[in-house]
């Protein structure tokens, strides 16, 4: 998606450790107009898949997931990373390691929101090593629901997450696919 690639080129910063910082439009400060465009694009790419709900992980996946849900006319469920007084039992849970935060999280979704007849779309901000997606796939398997696809705003194609989703036989749509970082610059797969 050229609009997104242009925004990454303009406002993204490559940090040591193959980290792409896009906090001025995606995962700290959110650009609502861009999120609307991303949501419309996810809806277009997954329009004939029969999605009944969208799953994501808090917090950076919420904005693109909500906009996709708006365009698709389906609810969005986000897996919580922290328990609360209102989220204590009857949960689907999975462990997820965050590379950028260097911590393990137990993500949770209330069982009331996932029924066996569901057909879900997983949406997240990044796909790198695939830990968040794997956690949501684990929850989906435990809940006995079908995953129709995985949509990510940005994928680092050179890391193992892409292969993880492909090996699972699930449709993967990345709105921006990064082939590599070279000399502090983002090289998109479309450029190769």
Helices and strands as residue ranges (DSSP letters): H 2-11, E 13-15, E 19-21, H 32-45, E 53-57, H 62-72, E 75-79, E 91-98, E 103-110, G 111-113, E 119-127, H 131-143, E 146-156, H 161-167, E 171-182, E 185-188, G 189-191
